[in-house]
Amino acid sequence: MTTNPLLDTSGLPLFDQIQAAHVAPAIEQLVARADAALETVTAPDFPADWQAVAKTLDTATEALGRAWGAVSHLSSVADTPELRAAFNAALPVVTEFWTRLGADERLYAKYKAMDVNVLTPAQRKAHANALRGFVLSGAELQGAAKERFAAIQERSAALAQKFSENALDATDRWAYYASAEEMTGIPADVQQAARAAAQAEGKDGYKLTLKIPSYLPVMQFAGSGALREKLYRAYVTRASDQAEGEGRQYDNRAIIEEILALRREEAQLLGYDNFGQVSLVPKMADTPEEVIAFLRDLAHRARPYAEQD
């Protein structure tokens, strides 16, 4: 492997060139670079200067974030067994680094030592947000609490990935072969693609799936209310105990319950009652109750229009 597209930051991500075999070596190299940058800026003799820290650390972490973002995107839209295996192998490494970075007491101290009076208003805001981020990342935790917080991040990342895989597998598994009459109103190009998909499998009718290029035109244009309802119900019950037939094997309920339990524990480690409070720290709403009230009011206002549709 002479070149690795995940290491190329000269332009947009080279999605068409990225292969599963590129993931491990790229992530290993980029995490090592980011680690080296972290050690550099947290050294006692490194100045507590916004520009100096940003120039050294942000360059390295941005490259890692860019590469991992490309891999994450491909794992969602172009999933293969090889890419999934590569993603899952690298996930703990990436999660561990970001968790450690956010909770690094040396880096936190360096930020607190910065002279905010020399910063621009935008930089001061970014600096304040960074300090807040350190706190929410467990930088002020000690001992067993800090170790448990890190373990929660690693487990939560693994659960989130498994949740996504179940949803993706459930989406891929579902199909419905519609009749010509049911396809009334759907754009011709969508009908042609659905017909070709069915013919490729040696089946009659039009193959509809829960993937967006198939699902969305049905929901927008299909004249058959029964067809829209069928796809809608299948879509909203993916990876649940309400899914049709074999789709229930991807039931995400246990994963959701564990994620919620871990979020509550994380919130309590940070001194909050629940994760809703943690989530709102960087947001405009003040309390979870305020958010719920807003959503209920929105639902009340939107329901008549949804019923008309």
C-alpha positions as a LaTeX table, in Angstrom:
\begin{tabular}{lrrr}
\hline
Residue & $x$ (\AA) & $y$ (\AA) & $z$ (\AA) \\
\hline
Met1 & 0.00 & 0.00 & 0.00 \\
Thr2 & 1.97 & 2.95 & $-1.31$ \\
Thr3 & $-0.52$ & 5.71 & $-0.52$ \\
Asn4 & $-3.28$ & 6.01 & 2.02 \\
Pro5 & $-6.16$ & 8.32 & 1.03 \\
Leu6 & $-7.11$ & 8.79 & 4.69 \\
Leu7 & $-3.82$ & 10.62 & 5.20 \\
Asp8 & $-4.43$ & 13.02 & 2.30 \\
Thr9 & $-5.72$ & 16.35 & 3.64 \\
Ser10 & $-5.10$ & 18.37 & 0.48 \\
Gly11 & $-8.77$ & 18.49 & $-0.52$ \\
Leu12 & $-12.08$ & 16.77 & 0.03 \\
Pro13 & $-12.03$ & 13.21 & 1.40 \\
Leu14 & $-11.17$ & 10.68 & $-1.30$ \\
Phe15 & $-14.17$ & 8.48 & $-0.64$ \\
Asp16 & $-13.82$ & 6.55 & $-3.89$ \\
Gln17 & $-10.29$ & 5.46 & $-2.96$ \\
Ile18 & $-10.75$ & 4.55 & 0.70 \\
Gln19 & $-10.63$ & 0.83 & 1.43 \\
Ala20 & $-11.00$ & $-1.17$ & 4.63 \\
Ala21 & $-7.28$ & $-1.95$ & 4.58 \\
His22 & $-6.49$ & 1.78 & 4.84 \\
Val23 & $-8.26$ & 2.24 & 8.17 \\
Ala24 & $-5.93$ & 0.61 & 10.69 \\
Pro25 & $-2.62$ & 2.05 & 9.45 \\
Ala26 & $-4.07$ & 5.53 & 9.00 \\
Ile27 & $-5.73$ & 5.67 & 12.40 \\
Glu28 & $-2.63$ & 4.27 & 14.09 \\
Gln29 & $-0.46$ & 6.94 & 12.49 \\
Leu30 & $-2.88$ & 9.80 & 13.12 \\
Val31 & $-3.48$ & 8.88 & 16.76 \\
Ala32 & 0.29 & 8.71 & 17.26 \\
Arg33 & 0.65 & 12.19 & 15.74 \\
Ala34 & $-2.14$ & 13.56 & 17.92 \\
Asp35 & $-0.61$ & 11.95 & 21.00 \\
Ala36 & 2.75 & 13.52 & 20.19 \\
Ala37 & 1.09 & 16.92 & 19.79 \\
Leu38 & $-0.68$ & 16.48 & 23.12 \\
Glu39 & 2.60 & 15.70 & 24.87 \\
Thr40 & 4.19 & 18.73 & 23.24 \\
Val41 & 1.58 & 21.28 & 24.33 \\
Thr42 & 1.26 & 19.88 & 27.85 \\
Ala43 & 5.00 & 20.02 & 28.53 \\
Pro44 & 5.82 & 22.40 & 31.42 \\
Asp45 & 7.93 & 24.65 & 29.18 \\
Phe46 & 5.28 & 24.97 & 26.45 \\
Pro47 & 3.62 & 28.42 & 26.65 \\
Ala48 & 0.03 & 28.70 & 27.85 \\
Asp49 & $-0.77$ & 30.61 & 24.70 \\
Trp50 & $-3.96$ & 30.17 & 22.68 \\
Gln51 & $-2.33$ & 30.47 & 19.28 \\
Ala52 & 0.59 & 28.19 & 20.15 \\
Val53 & $-1.58$ & 25.44 & 21.57 \\
Ala54 & $-4.10$ & 25.64 & 18.74 \\
Lys55 & $-1.44$ & 25.59 & 16.03 \\
Thr56 & 0.19 & 22.47 & 17.43 \\
Leu57 & $-2.72$ & 20.45 & 18.80 \\
Asp58 & $-5.58$ & 21.39 & 16.52 \\
Thr59 & $-3.63$ & 20.55 & 13.37 \\
Ala60 & $-3.03$ & 17.00 & 14.58 \\
Thr61 & $-6.48$ & 16.37 & 16.01 \\
Glu62 & $-8.19$ & 17.85 & 12.96 \\
Ala63 & $-6.40$ & 15.35 & 10.72 \\
Leu64 & $-7.55$ & 12.50 & 12.96 \\
Gly65 & $-11.10$ & 13.80 & 13.09 \\
Arg66 & $-11.21$ & 14.24 & 9.33 \\
Ala67 & $-10.02$ & 10.69 & 8.64 \\
Trp68 & $-12.28$ & 9.12 & 11.24 \\
Gly69 & $-15.21$ & 11.13 & 9.96 \\
Ala70 & $-14.66$ & 9.74 & 6.47 \\
Val71 & $-14.47$ & 6.18 & 7.79 \\
Ser72 & $-17.60$ & 6.69 & 9.91 \\
His73 & $-19.51$ & 8.08 & 6.95 \\
Leu74 & $-18.53$ & 5.20 & 4.70 \\
Ser75 & $-19.49$ & 2.68 & 7.38 \\
Ser76 & $-22.98$ & 4.17 & 7.31 \\
Val77 & $-23.52$ & 4.53 & 3.57 \\
Ala78 & $-21.24$ & 1.90 & 1.99 \\
Asp79 & $-21.12$ & $-0.82$ & 4.63 \\
Thr80 & $-19.22$ & $-4.03$ & 3.89 \\
Pro81 & $-18.11$ & $-6.83$ & 6.25 \\
Glu82 & $-14.49$ & $-5.75$ & 5.76 \\
Leu83 & $-15.15$ & $-2.07$ & 6.46 \\
Arg84 & $-17.32$ & $-2.89$ & 9.46 \\
Ala85 & $-14.55$ & $-5.05$ & 10.93 \\
Ala86 & $-11.95$ & $-2.35$ & 10.33 \\
Phe87 & $-14.18$ & 0.32 & 11.86 \\
Asn88 & $-14.92$ & $-1.74$ & 14.96 \\
Ala89 & $-11.24$ & $-2.57$ & 15.43 \\
Ala90 & $-10.27$ & 1.12 & 15.30 \\
Leu91 & $-13.22$ & 2.43 & 17.32 \\
Pro92 & $-11.77$ & 1.68 & 20.81 \\
Val93 & $-8.47$ & 3.31 & 19.83 \\
Val94 & $-10.13$ & 6.49 & 18.61 \\
Thr95 & $-12.56$ & 6.62 & 21.53 \\
Glu96 & $-9.77$ & 6.15 & 24.05 \\
Phe97 & $-7.77$ & 9.00 & 22.55 \\
Trp98 & $-10.64$ & 11.51 & 22.47 \\
Thr99 & $-11.71$ & 10.54 & 25.98 \\
Arg100 & $-8.17$ & 10.95 & 27.28 \\
Leu101 & $-7.72$ & 14.24 & 25.45 \\
Gly102 & $-10.90$ & 15.73 & 26.89 \\
Ala103 & $-10.03$ & 14.67 & 30.42 \\
Asp104 & $-6.31$ & 15.52 & 30.34 \\
Glu105 & $-5.61$ & 17.50 & 33.50 \\
Arg106 & $-2.39$ & 18.94 & 32.08 \\
Leu107 & $-4.15$ & 20.34 & 29.03 \\
Tyr108 & $-7.00$ & 21.62 & 31.18 \\
Ala109 & $-4.50$ & 23.42 & 33.40 \\
Lys110 & $-2.80$ & 24.89 & 30.34 \\
Tyr111 & $-6.12$ & 26.33 & 29.13 \\
Lys112 & $-6.93$ & 27.74 & 32.57 \\
Ala113 & $-3.53$ & 29.44 & 32.64 \\
Met114 & $-4.13$ & 31.28 & 29.36 \\
Asp115 & $-4.46$ & 35.07 & 29.46 \\
Val116 & $-7.94$ & 35.65 & 28.04 \\
Asn117 & $-7.40$ & 39.42 & 28.00 \\
Val118 & $-5.26$ & 39.15 & 24.88 \\
Leu119 & $-7.85$ & 37.09 & 23.00 \\
Thr120 & $-10.41$ & 38.39 & 20.53 \\
Pro121 & $-14.10$ & 38.10 & 21.51 \\
Ala122 & $-14.44$ & 35.04 & 19.28 \\
Gln123 & $-11.36$ & 33.44 & 20.81 \\
Arg124 & $-12.59$ & 34.17 & 24.32 \\
Lys125 & $-15.86$ & 32.43 & 23.53 \\
Ala126 & $-14.01$ & 29.45 & 22.08 \\
His127 & $-11.79$ & 29.39 & 25.16 \\
Ala128 & $-14.79$ & 29.41 & 27.49 \\
Asn129 & $-16.39$ & 26.62 & 25.48 \\
Ala130 & $-13.17$ & 24.62 & 25.71 \\
Leu131 & $-13.08$ & 24.96 & 29.50 \\
Arg132 & $-16.70$ & 23.84 & 29.66 \\
Gly133 & $-15.85$ & 20.91 & 27.43 \\
Phe134 & $-13.06$ & 19.80 & 29.73 \\
Val135 & $-15.43$ & 19.73 & 32.68 \\
Leu136 & $-18.06$ & 17.76 & 30.75 \\
Ser137 & $-15.33$ & 15.36 & 29.60 \\
Gly138 & $-14.38$ & 14.51 & 33.17 \\
Ala139 & $-11.20$ & 16.57 & 33.50 \\
Glu140 & $-12.05$ & 17.44 & 37.11 \\
Leu141 & $-12.76$ & 13.84 & 38.12 \\
Gln142 & $-10.20$ & 11.91 & 40.12 \\
Gly143 & $-9.23$ & 8.31 & 40.77 \\
Ala144 & $-11.90$ & 5.66 & 40.36 \\
Ala145 & $-14.46$ & 8.19 & 39.11 \\
Lys146 & $-12.17$ & 9.24 & 36.27 \\
Glu147 & $-11.48$ & 5.61 & 35.32 \\
Arg148 & $-15.18$ & 4.78 & 35.36 \\
Phe149 & $-15.98$ & 7.82 & 33.22 \\
Ala150 & $-13.47$ & 6.65 & 30.61 \\
Ala151 & $-14.92$ & 3.13 & 30.68 \\
Ile152 & $-18.40$ & 4.55 & 30.14 \\
Gln153 & $-17.20$ & 6.45 & 27.06 \\
Glu154 & $-15.66$ & 3.33 & 25.55 \\
Arg155 & $-18.69$ & 1.17 & 26.22 \\
Ser156 & $-21.09$ & 3.86 & 24.98 \\
Ala157 & $-19.18$ & 4.18 & 21.71 \\
Ala158 & $-19.33$ & 0.42 & 21.16 \\
Leu159 & $-23.06$ & 0.36 & 21.92 \\
Ala160 & $-23.75$ & 3.28 & 19.60 \\
Gln161 & $-21.95$ & 1.50 & 16.79 \\
Lys162 & $-23.86$ & $-1.73$ & 17.40 \\
Phe163 & $-27.10$ & 0.26 & 17.44 \\
Ser164 & $-26.21$ & 1.73 & 14.05 \\
Glu165 & $-25.26$ & $-1.67$ & 12.66 \\
Asn166 & $-28.56$ & $-3.16$ & 13.76 \\
Ala167 & $-30.49$ & $-0.29$ & 12.17 \\
Leu168 & $-28.46$ & $-0.65$ & 8.98 \\
Asp169 & $-28.89$ & $-4.43$ & 8.83 \\
Ala170 & $-32.62$ & $-4.13$ & 9.51 \\
Thr171 & $-32.90$ & $-1.57$ & 6.71 \\
Asp172 & $-30.97$ & $-3.76$ & 4.28 \\
Arg173 & $-33.03$ & $-6.86$ & 5.07 \\
Trp174 & $-36.49$ & $-5.37$ & 4.45 \\
Ala175 & $-38.04$ & $-5.35$ & 0.99 \\
Tyr176 & $-41.52$ & $-5.20$ & $-0.51$ \\
Tyr177 & $-42.46$ & $-6.06$ & $-4.08$ \\
Ala178 & $-45.20$ & $-3.67$ & $-5.14$ \\
Ser179 & $-47.61$ & $-4.05$ & $-8.02$ \\
Ala180 & $-47.83$ & $-1.62$ & $-10.92$ \\
Glu181 & $-51.08$ & $-0.24$ & $-9.50$ \\
Glu182 & $-49.46$ & 0.49 & $-6.14$ \\
Met183 & $-46.68$ & 2.44 & $-7.86$ \\
Thr184 & $-49.08$ & 5.06 & $-9.25$ \\
Gly185 & $-47.77$ & 8.59 & $-8.70$ \\
Ile186 & $-44.17$ & 7.60 & $-8.05$ \\
Pro187 & $-41.64$ & 9.24 & $-10.44$ \\
Ala188 & $-40.73$ & 7.20 & $-13.51$ \\
Asp189 & $-37.02$ & 6.94 & $-12.72$ \\
Val190 & $-37.79$ & 5.53 & $-9.27$ \\
Gln191 & $-40.20$ & 3.04 & $-10.82$ \\
Gln192 & $-37.57$ & 1.98 & $-13.35$ \\
Ala193 & $-34.98$ & 1.42 & $-10.63$ \\
Ala194 & $-37.47$ & $-0.56$ & $-8.52$ \\
Arg195 & $-38.48$ & $-2.69$ & $-11.49$ \\
Ala196 & $-34.85$ & $-3.39$ & $-12.39$ \\
Ala197 & $-34.08$ & $-4.36$ & $-8.79$ \\
Ala198 & $-36.94$ & $-6.87$ & $-8.78$ \\
Gln199 & $-35.95$ & $-8.30$ & $-12.15$ \\
Ala200 & $-32.35$ & $-8.71$ & $-10.98$ \\
Glu201 & $-33.70$ & $-11.09$ & $-8.33$ \\
Gly202 & $-35.98$ & $-12.85$ & $-10.77$ \\
Lys203 & $-39.10$ & $-11.50$ & $-9.10$ \\
Asp204 & $-42.23$ & $-9.78$ & $-10.35$ \\
Gly205 & $-43.29$ & $-6.26$ & $-9.47$ \\
Tyr206 & $-41.24$ & $-3.39$ & $-8.14$ \\
Lys207 & $-38.74$ & $-3.81$ & $-5.32$ \\
Leu208 & $-39.12$ & $-1.15$ & $-2.64$ \\
Thr209 & $-36.77$ & $-0.86$ & 0.31 \\
Leu210 & $-36.32$ & 1.32 & 3.37 \\
Lys211 & $-33.25$ & 2.99 & 1.92 \\
Ile212 & $-33.86$ & 6.69 & 1.37 \\
Pro213 & $-33.67$ & 6.71 & $-2.48$ \\
Ser214 & $-36.51$ & 4.18 & $-2.47$ \\
Tyr215 & $-38.38$ & 5.12 & 0.70 \\
Leu216 & $-38.61$ & 8.89 & 0.31 \\
Pro217 & $-40.21$ & 9.01 & $-3.17$ \\
Val218 & $-42.87$ & 6.56 & $-1.98$ \\
Met219 & $-43.69$ & 8.73 & 1.02 \\
Gln220 & $-43.76$ & 11.89 & $-1.09$ \\
Phe221 & $-45.49$ & 10.79 & $-4.28$ \\
Ala222 & $-47.23$ & 7.42 & $-3.98$ \\
Gly223 & $-50.96$ & 7.66 & $-4.60$ \\
Ser224 & $-51.59$ & 4.55 & $-2.51$ \\
Gly225 & $-52.10$ & 5.44 & 1.13 \\
Ala226 & $-51.81$ & 1.76 & 2.03 \\
Leu227 & $-48.38$ & 1.58 & 0.40 \\
Arg228 & $-47.18$ & 4.69 & 2.19 \\
Glu229 & $-48.43$ & 3.31 & 5.49 \\
Lys230 & $-46.73$ & $-0.03$ & 4.91 \\
Leu231 & $-43.34$ & 1.53 & 4.27 \\
Tyr232 & $-43.78$ & 4.09 & 7.04 \\
Arg233 & $-44.58$ & 1.47 & 9.65 \\
Ala234 & $-41.67$ & $-0.68$ & 8.51 \\
Tyr235 & $-39.34$ & 2.32 & 8.63 \\
Val236 & $-40.24$ & 3.55 & 12.11 \\
Thr237 & $-40.17$ & 0.05 & 13.63 \\
Arg238 & $-36.76$ & $-0.95$ & 12.25 \\
Ala239 & $-34.48$ & $-2.74$ & 14.70 \\
Ser240 & $-37.21$ & $-3.05$ & 17.33 \\
Asp241 & $-39.52$ & $-5.67$ & 18.78 \\
Gln242 & $-42.24$ & $-4.19$ & 16.56 \\
Ala243 & $-40.39$ & $-5.00$ & 13.33 \\
Glu244 & $-41.82$ & $-7.44$ & 10.84 \\
Gly245 & $-40.72$ & $-11.09$ & 10.91 \\
Glu246 & $-36.98$ & $-11.67$ & 10.87 \\
Gly247 & $-36.35$ & $-7.98$ & 11.36 \\
Arg248 & $-36.85$ & $-8.49$ & 15.08 \\
Gln249 & $-33.46$ & $-10.17$ & 15.35 \\
Tyr250 & $-31.98$ & $-6.66$ & 15.21 \\
Asp251 & $-34.03$ & $-5.42$ & 18.18 \\
Asn252 & $-32.15$ & $-2.51$ & 19.78 \\
Arg253 & $-34.13$ & $-2.35$ & 23.03 \\
Ala254 & $-31.42$ & $-3.89$ & 25.23 \\
Ile255 & $-28.82$ & $-1.58$ & 23.70 \\
Ile256 & $-31.00$ & 1.47 & 24.29 \\
Glu257 & $-31.58$ & 0.50 & 27.91 \\
Glu258 & $-27.86$ & 0.10 & 28.54 \\
Ile259 & $-27.04$ & 3.39 & 26.81 \\
Leu260 & $-29.60$ & 5.20 & 28.97 \\
Ala261 & $-28.19$ & 3.61 & 32.13 \\
Leu262 & $-24.65$ & 4.61 & 31.19 \\
Arg263 & $-25.73$ & 8.16 & 30.38 \\
Arg264 & $-27.39$ & 8.49 & 33.75 \\
Glu265 & $-24.27$ & 7.20 & 35.48 \\
Glu266 & $-22.11$ & 9.59 & 33.47 \\
Ala267 & $-24.34$ & 12.51 & 34.44 \\
Gln268 & $-24.16$ & 11.60 & 38.11 \\
Leu269 & $-20.37$ & 11.35 & 37.96 \\
Leu270 & $-20.38$ & 14.91 & 36.63 \\
Gly271 & $-22.69$ & 16.09 & 39.41 \\
Tyr272 & $-25.99$ & 16.17 & 37.52 \\
Asp273 & $-29.23$ & 14.33 & 38.18 \\
Asn274 & $-29.70$ & 13.06 & 34.65 \\
Phe275 & $-28.17$ & 13.14 & 31.19 \\
Gly276 & $-30.76$ & 15.60 & 29.95 \\
Gln277 & $-29.19$ & 18.23 & 32.19 \\
Val278 & $-25.73$ & 17.42 & 30.83 \\
Ser279 & $-26.95$ & 17.65 & 27.25 \\
Leu280 & $-28.41$ & 21.10 & 27.85 \\
Val281 & $-25.27$ & 22.65 & 29.34 \\
Pro282 & $-24.08$ & 24.00 & 25.94 \\
Lys283 & $-27.58$ & 24.65 & 24.61 \\
Met284 & $-30.17$ & 27.43 & 24.83 \\
Ala285 & $-32.82$ & 25.61 & 26.87 \\
Asp286 & $-32.34$ & 25.65 & 30.63 \\
Thr287 & $-34.05$ & 22.45 & 31.76 \\
Pro288 & $-35.22$ & 19.12 & 30.30 \\
Glu289 & $-38.75$ & 20.09 & 31.31 \\
Glu290 & $-38.53$ & 23.18 & 29.12 \\
Val291 & $-37.52$ & 21.02 & 26.14 \\
Ile292 & $-40.36$ & 18.56 & 26.73 \\
Ala293 & $-42.87$ & 21.40 & 26.98 \\
Phe294 & $-41.58$ & 22.86 & 23.70 \\
Leu295 & $-41.81$ & 19.51 & 21.90 \\
Arg296 & $-45.33$ & 18.85 & 23.18 \\
Asp297 & $-46.46$ & 22.28 & 22.06 \\
Leu298 & $-44.85$ & 21.71 & 18.67 \\
Ala299 & $-46.59$ & 18.35 & 18.33 \\
His300 & $-49.92$ & 19.90 & 19.27 \\
Arg301 & $-49.52$ & 22.59 & 16.60 \\
Ala302 & $-48.24$ & 20.21 & 13.91 \\
Arg303 & $-50.70$ & 17.35 & 14.39 \\
Pro304 & $-53.64$ & 18.88 & 12.47 \\
Tyr305 & $-51.43$ & 19.39 & 9.41 \\
Ala306 & $-50.04$ & 15.86 & 9.68 \\
Glu307 & $-53.57$ & 14.48 & 9.85 \\
Gln308 & $-54.49$ & 16.46 & 6.73 \\
Asp309 & $-51.64$ & 14.81 & 4.85 \\
\hline
\end{tabular}
